[in-house]
Amino acid sequence: MPPDAKPIAMLYLSHVNTFYKEPMLVETDWKTAKPLDEMVMKNS
């Protein structure tokens, strides 16, 4: 991947052997988890 590129998604095309205990991006210290109420929005 080019040095200035940023991944925006991961796509798995087959079965996985195990699931992560936490989101993969949190486990790999790529991102920190945010509270759900900060991420879910409603039109009002």
N, C-alpha and C positions, 0 to 999 in steps of 0.2 A: 504494500500500500504506500502511496506517496507520502512523504513526511508531513505535508500540509493537509492531508485528507483526514476527515473525521467520520467514523462509522456511525450510521444512524439506525441500523437494525441488524438483527441476526436471524437467519432463516435456517431451520433444521429440516432436512429433507428425508430423514429416516428416523427410526426408533432410537431413543437414548437408553443407555444402560442404567443410569441412575439420574435422579433429579437433584438439583442443588438444594442445600438446606436454606439458603437465602438466595435472592436474585443474583445471577452470575456477575453482573456489573458491580454489585456491592461486595461480593466475595473476592473479586479481583482488584478491589480498591480503585475501580474506574469511576464509580459514582457513589454517592451516599443515598441512603433511603430517605424518602420524604413521607410525611404523614398523608394518608389517603385523602383527607379533606382538602389538602392543598392541590391535589392532582385531579379530582373529580369536580366538574363544573356543571351547573344547571342553567338552562335558559329560563329566565323569569320575566 
